[in-house]
Amino acid sequence: MSYWMEEPPERDAKLVEKTLKRGKAGITQLQVIVEIACASCPNHLMAVRQAYCSLFDCSLEEAITSKVSSSLQKLLLGLVSSYRYDRELVDLNVAKSEAAKLHEAIEKKQLDRDEVMWILSTRNFFQLRATFKHYKQNYQVPIYQAIMSSGSDDLGSLLRVVILCIDAPEKHFAEVIRASLSGHRTDVHSLARAILARVEIDMMKIKEEYFNMNKVSLDDAVVRKTSGGYKDFLMTLIGARI
């Protein structure tokens, strides 16, 4: 449990290294990188990059290039190399235009186009949320659903994670928690990672989303699927009564 008591940048840098050391990491593992790049503030991403260099004598970009399949490299490199403006600045004309560009790419199944990667990896989060809002208004479907309906390849799956982490992180992390609690054996590492990452950000929203998804409270789910000191640790983090 001491691993989770480290400073957030060092903890996340080690999580990334653990993910990349898996070799052919799948979407479930690579989403850790997306979470750090898209569900955290830009300053945290910069701190993780610095911590990664200090801990592993290698830049995060170099590690991704050497250990991630070429089909996903461009997206991940764009996300971790970005330094986004962290204040609310939205151009509604740009949002409308770029919603149309994303729709065209999705309809033509050209999700690896440079323009799409550029939009998702450089626009500030407020601008992207406005773009996603225009997408839903104009095309009657959330963009994350449109991406999956156009094909379920690895790039499409990872793009869905990118969009959820930017637009509705509470939904993404509720899904991560649900997946970690499903099945016979609880994925204790994914469960703790998701909860600890959001405990001071949007845990109440995640608990609401989890209940909407599963019709059971997160408190009850954690009680049923964990035990001992680990259970008490998680229950304290999510603000439940022990």
C-alpha beads as a LAMMPS data file, in Angstrom:
LAMMPS data file: protein, C-alpha beads

242 atoms
241 bonds

1 atom types
1 bond types

-500.0 500.0 xlo xhi
-500.0 500.0 ylo yhi
-500.0 500.0 zlo zhi

Masses

1 110.0

Atoms # bond

1 1 1 0.000 0.000 0.000
2 1 1 3.015 2.295 0.449
3 1 1 3.319 2.480 -3.355
4 1 1 0.131 4.530 -3.396
5 1 1 1.444 6.978 -0.827
6 1 1 4.074 8.453 -3.139
7 1 1 3.818 11.921 -4.624
8 1 1 1.400 11.854 -7.602
9 1 1 3.982 12.624 -10.351
10 1 1 6.361 9.875 -9.184
11 1 1 3.500 7.427 -8.682
12 1 1 2.121 8.066 -12.150
13 1 1 5.562 7.870 -13.759
14 1 1 6.018 4.429 -12.201
15 1 1 2.557 3.383 -13.371
16 1 1 3.480 4.353 -16.916
17 1 1 6.762 2.445 -16.735
18 1 1 4.972 -0.615 -15.409
19 1 1 2.528 -0.368 -18.295
20 1 1 5.215 0.010 -20.945
21 1 1 7.290 -2.866 -19.538
22 1 1 4.438 -5.233 -20.364
23 1 1 5.617 -5.327 -23.975
24 1 1 2.506 -5.409 -26.124
25 1 1 0.298 -3.490 -23.743
26 1 1 -3.373 -3.497 -24.631
27 1 1 -5.868 -0.657 -24.504
28 1 1 -6.731 -1.393 -20.865
29 1 1 -3.105 -0.841 -19.907
30 1 1 -2.385 2.084 -22.247
31 1 1 -5.380 4.000 -20.947
32 1 1 -3.213 4.824 -17.919
33 1 1 -1.147 7.091 -20.183
34 1 1 -4.283 8.671 -21.624
35 1 1 -5.642 9.341 -18.139
36 1 1 -2.479 11.181 -17.142
37 1 1 -2.458 13.221 -20.353
38 1 1 -6.184 13.966 -20.664
39 1 1 -7.865 13.649 -17.265
40 1 1 -5.280 15.687 -15.372
41 1 1 -4.249 19.315 -15.552
42 1 1 -1.395 20.203 -17.954
43 1 1 0.935 20.954 -15.036
44 1 1 0.522 17.411 -13.723
45 1 1 1.436 15.950 -17.098
46 1 1 4.593 18.060 -17.171
47 1 1 5.486 16.903 -13.654
48 1 1 4.991 13.253 -14.652
49 1 1 7.239 13.708 -17.685
50 1 1 9.956 15.218 -15.508
51 1 1 9.603 12.465 -12.918
52 1 1 9.793 9.800 -15.628
53 1 1 13.067 11.228 -16.931
54 1 1 14.540 11.383 -13.443
55 1 1 13.470 7.874 -12.472
56 1 1 14.209 5.988 -15.693
57 1 1 16.871 8.031 -17.552
58 1 1 14.627 8.190 -20.566
59 1 1 11.984 10.567 -21.812
60 1 1 8.379 9.438 -21.830
61 1 1 8.289 10.056 -25.578
62 1 1 11.295 7.804 -26.159
63 1 1 9.750 5.053 -24.070
64 1 1 6.465 5.200 -25.974
65 1 1 8.269 5.146 -29.314
66 1 1 10.223 2.038 -28.380
67 1 1 7.471 0.091 -26.622
68 1 1 4.107 0.951 -28.210
69 1 1 2.842 -0.360 -31.531
70 1 1 3.199 2.034 -34.454
71 1 1 -0.574 2.279 -34.953
72 1 1 -0.984 3.946 -31.545
73 1 1 2.304 5.831 -31.246
74 1 1 1.178 8.978 -33.056
75 1 1 -1.801 9.491 -30.794
76 1 1 0.018 8.807 -27.519
77 1 1 3.040 10.901 -28.488
78 1 1 0.788 13.796 -29.393
79 1 1 -1.015 13.558 -26.063
80 1 1 2.034 13.346 -23.789
81 1 1 4.019 15.960 -25.727
82 1 1 1.252 18.527 -25.551
83 1 1 1.162 21.470 -23.193
84 1 1 -2.382 22.771 -23.278
85 1 1 -3.629 26.178 -22.260
86 1 1 -5.234 25.640 -18.860
87 1 1 -7.799 28.455 -18.779
88 1 1 -11.221 28.662 -20.324
89 1 1 -10.836 29.907 -23.877
90 1 1 -13.392 28.789 -26.464
91 1 1 -13.979 29.798 -30.064
92 1 1 -17.429 28.510 -31.007
93 1 1 -16.768 28.871 -34.732
94 1 1 -13.693 26.680 -34.408
95 1 1 -15.683 24.187 -32.327
96 1 1 -18.339 23.912 -35.033
97 1 1 -15.763 23.578 -37.801
98 1 1 -13.706 20.965 -35.997
99 1 1 -16.794 18.966 -35.037
100 1 1 -17.478 18.666 -38.764
101 1 1 -13.879 17.612 -39.440
102 1 1 -14.059 14.924 -36.761
103 1 1 -17.380 13.704 -38.138
104 1 1 -15.952 13.426 -41.639
105 1 1 -12.965 11.465 -40.342
106 1 1 -15.164 9.098 -38.344
107 1 1 -17.569 8.518 -41.236
108 1 1 -14.674 7.738 -43.565
109 1 1 -12.934 5.674 -40.877
110 1 1 -9.844 7.843 -41.196
111 1 1 -9.172 8.095 -37.490
112 1 1 -5.411 8.220 -37.995
113 1 1 -5.488 11.413 -40.047
114 1 1 -2.980 13.998 -38.875
115 1 1 -5.694 16.633 -38.549
116 1 1 -7.725 14.533 -36.102
117 1 1 -4.654 13.803 -34.003
118 1 1 -3.769 17.481 -34.011
119 1 1 -7.216 18.554 -32.804
120 1 1 -7.285 16.083 -29.929
121 1 1 -3.721 16.622 -28.796
122 1 1 -3.369 20.415 -28.965
123 1 1 -6.695 22.128 -28.294
124 1 1 -7.376 23.129 -24.704
125 1 1 -9.901 20.998 -22.832
126 1 1 -12.574 23.706 -22.798
127 1 1 -12.330 24.063 -26.575
128 1 1 -12.568 20.312 -27.064
129 1 1 -15.614 20.034 -24.821
130 1 1 -17.309 22.701 -26.934
131 1 1 -16.385 20.731 -30.065
132 1 1 -17.806 17.525 -28.614
133 1 1 -20.984 19.389 -27.636
134 1 1 -21.396 20.648 -31.205
135 1 1 -20.799 17.126 -32.483
136 1 1 -23.649 15.737 -30.400
137 1 1 -25.972 18.605 -31.316
138 1 1 -25.270 18.343 -35.027
139 1 1 -25.083 14.563 -35.449
140 1 1 -27.412 13.347 -32.655
141 1 1 -24.864 11.029 -31.079
142 1 1 -21.998 11.540 -28.604
143 1 1 -18.689 11.456 -30.406
144 1 1 -17.327 8.614 -28.244
145 1 1 -20.226 6.428 -29.383
146 1 1 -19.748 7.432 -33.006
147 1 1 -16.114 6.388 -32.903
148 1 1 -16.943 2.929 -31.589
149 1 1 -19.768 2.429 -34.092
150 1 1 -17.386 3.196 -36.949
151 1 1 -15.069 0.356 -35.955
152 1 1 -13.711 -1.278 -32.816
153 1 1 -10.002 -1.391 -33.660
154 1 1 -7.389 -0.431 -31.087
155 1 1 -7.099 3.153 -32.295
156 1 1 -10.847 3.684 -32.107
157 1 1 -10.951 2.183 -28.618
158 1 1 -8.118 4.400 -27.421
159 1 1 -9.699 7.486 -28.970
160 1 1 -12.865 6.737 -27.046
161 1 1 -10.827 6.777 -23.832
162 1 1 -9.232 10.081 -24.863
163 1 1 -12.616 11.717 -25.435
164 1 1 -14.155 10.400 -22.225
165 1 1 -11.149 11.500 -20.158
166 1 1 -11.480 15.012 -21.581
167 1 1 -15.255 15.329 -21.699
168 1 1 -16.586 13.072 -18.934
169 1 1 -13.773 11.722 -16.752
170 1 1 -16.284 10.615 -14.111
171 1 1 -17.817 8.239 -16.666
172 1 1 -14.431 6.852 -17.689
173 1 1 -13.270 6.225 -14.141
174 1 1 -16.610 4.714 -13.166
175 1 1 -16.119 2.276 -16.050
176 1 1 -12.562 1.498 -14.906
177 1 1 -13.791 0.822 -11.384
178 1 1 -16.647 -1.353 -12.627
179 1 1 -14.230 -3.412 -14.746
180 1 1 -11.832 -3.815 -11.823
181 1 1 -14.628 -5.114 -9.582
182 1 1 -16.187 -7.469 -12.130
183 1 1 -15.278 -11.105 -12.424
184 1 1 -14.160 -13.572 -9.811
185 1 1 -10.949 -11.756 -8.844
186 1 1 -10.829 -8.018 -8.144
187 1 1 -8.174 -6.055 -10.039
188 1 1 -6.872 -4.365 -6.911
189 1 1 -4.275 -2.252 -8.708
190 1 1 -6.684 -0.751 -11.252
191 1 1 -9.243 -0.176 -8.521
192 1 1 -6.818 1.673 -6.258
193 1 1 -5.340 3.610 -9.186
194 1 1 -8.708 4.910 -10.336
195 1 1 -9.882 5.855 -6.858
196 1 1 -6.645 7.459 -5.729
197 1 1 -6.279 9.446 -8.956
198 1 1 -9.663 11.099 -8.499
199 1 1 -10.153 11.256 -4.747
200 1 1 -9.508 15.009 -4.592
201 1 1 -11.048 15.834 -7.976
202 1 1 -14.442 14.302 -8.722
203 1 1 -15.031 11.265 -6.519
204 1 1 -18.633 12.256 -5.749
205 1 1 -19.409 12.482 -9.471
206 1 1 -17.780 9.092 -10.032
207 1 1 -19.884 7.561 -7.270
208 1 1 -23.026 9.000 -8.859
209 1 1 -22.026 7.701 -12.294
210 1 1 -21.166 4.294 -10.862
211 1 1 -24.601 4.033 -9.273
212 1 1 -26.282 5.083 -12.532
213 1 1 -24.367 2.393 -14.408
214 1 1 -24.775 -0.448 -11.924
215 1 1 -27.750 0.397 -9.682
216 1 1 -25.557 -0.310 -6.681
217 1 1 -23.473 2.137 -4.690
218 1 1 -19.704 2.152 -4.987
219 1 1 -19.495 1.846 -1.199
220 1 1 -21.437 -1.424 -1.278
221 1 1 -19.441 -2.753 -4.223
222 1 1 -16.127 -2.104 -2.495
223 1 1 -17.368 -3.758 0.713
224 1 1 -18.413 -6.886 -1.204
225 1 1 -15.281 -7.224 -3.334
226 1 1 -12.458 -6.251 -0.954
227 1 1 -11.446 -7.045 2.596
228 1 1 -9.166 -6.186 5.498
229 1 1 -6.929 -3.154 5.577
230 1 1 -7.157 -2.744 1.808
231 1 1 -10.938 -2.376 2.078
232 1 1 -10.594 0.165 4.896
233 1 1 -8.047 2.108 2.841
234 1 1 -10.377 2.348 -0.168
235 1 1 -13.441 3.103 1.910
236 1 1 -11.615 6.019 3.520
237 1 1 -10.611 7.373 0.122
238 1 1 -14.148 7.289 -1.266
239 1 1 -15.565 8.892 1.884
240 1 1 -17.577 5.901 3.047
241 1 1 -18.343 4.873 6.582
242 1 1 -16.202 1.988 7.791

Bonds

1 1 1 2
2 1 2 3
3 1 3 4
4 1 4 5
5 1 5 6
6 1 6 7
7 1 7 8
8 1 8 9
9 1 9 10
10 1 10 11
11 1 11 12
12 1 12 13
13 1 13 14
14 1 14 15
15 1 15 16
16 1 16 17
17 1 17 18
18 1 18 19
19 1 19 20
20 1 20 21
21 1 21 22
22 1 22 23
23 1 23 24
24 1 24 25
25 1 25 26
26 1 26 27
27 1 27 28
28 1 28 29
29 1 29 30
30 1 30 31
31 1 31 32
32 1 32 33
33 1 33 34
34 1 34 35
35 1 35 36
36 1 36 37
37 1 37 38
38 1 38 39
39 1 39 40
40 1 40 41
41 1 41 42
42 1 42 43
43 1 43 44
44 1 44 45
45 1 45 46
46 1 46 47
47 1 47 48
48 1 48 49
49 1 49 50
50 1 50 51
51 1 51 52
52 1 52 53
53 1 53 54
54 1 54 55
55 1 55 56
56 1 56 57
57 1 57 58
58 1 58 59
59 1 59 60
60 1 60 61
61 1 61 62
62 1 62 63
63 1 63 64
64 1 64 65
65 1 65 66
66 1 66 67
67 1 67 68
68 1 68 69
69 1 69 70
70 1 70 71
71 1 71 72
72 1 72 73
73 1 73 74
74 1 74 75
75 1 75 76
76 1 76 77
77 1 77 78
78 1 78 79
79 1 79 80
80 1 80 81
81 1 81 82
82 1 82 83
83 1 83 84
84 1 84 85
85 1 85 86
86 1 86 87
87 1 87 88
88 1 88 89
89 1 89 90
90 1 90 91
91 1 91 92
92 1 92 93
93 1 93 94
94 1 94 95
95 1 95 96
96 1 96 97
97 1 97 98
98 1 98 99
99 1 99 100
100 1 100 101
101 1 101 102
102 1 102 103
103 1 103 104
104 1 104 105
105 1 105 106
106 1 106 107
107 1 107 108
108 1 108 109
109 1 109 110
110 1 110 111
111 1 111 112
112 1 112 113
113 1 113 114
114 1 114 115
115 1 115 116
116 1 116 117
117 1 117 118
118 1 118 119
119 1 119 120
120 1 120 121
121 1 121 122
122 1 122 123
123 1 123 124
124 1 124 125
125 1 125 126
126 1 126 127
127 1 127 128
128 1 128 129
129 1 129 130
130 1 130 131
131 1 131 132
132 1 132 133
133 1 133 134
134 1 134 135
135 1 135 136
136 1 136 137
137 1 137 138
138 1 138 139
139 1 139 140
140 1 140 141
141 1 141 142
142 1 142 143
143 1 143 144
144 1 144 145
145 1 145 146
146 1 146 147
147 1 147 148
148 1 148 149
149 1 149 150
150 1 150 151
151 1 151 152
152 1 152 153
153 1 153 154
154 1 154 155
155 1 155 156
156 1 156 157
157 1 157 158
158 1 158 159
159 1 159 160
160 1 160 161
161 1 161 162
162 1 162 163
163 1 163 164
164 1 164 165
165 1 165 166
166 1 166 167
167 1 167 168
168 1 168 169
169 1 169 170
170 1 170 171
171 1 171 172
172 1 172 173
173 1 173 174
174 1 174 175
175 1 175 176
176 1 176 177
177 1 177 178
178 1 178 179
179 1 179 180
180 1 180 181
181 1 181 182
182 1 182 183
183 1 183 184
184 1 184 185
185 1 185 186
186 1 186 187
187 1 187 188
188 1 188 189
189 1 189 190
190 1 190 191
191 1 191 192
192 1 192 193
193 1 193 194
194 1 194 195
195 1 195 196
196 1 196 197
197 1 197 198
198 1 198 199
199 1 199 200
200 1 200 201
201 1 201 202
202 1 202 203
203 1 203 204
204 1 204 205
205 1 205 206
206 1 206 207
207 1 207 208
208 1 208 209
209 1 209 210
210 1 210 211
211 1 211 212
212 1 212 213
213 1 213 214
214 1 214 215
215 1 215 216
216 1 216 217
217 1 217 218
218 1 218 219
219 1 219 220
220 1 220 221
221 1 221 222
222 1 222 223
223 1 223 224
224 1 224 225
225 1 225 226
226 1 226 227
227 1 227 228
228 1 228 229
229 1 229 230
230 1 230 231
231 1 231 232
232 1 232 233
233 1 233 234
234 1 234 235
235 1 235 236
236 1 236 237
237 1 237 238
238 1 238 239
239 1 239 240
240 1 240 241
241 1 241 242
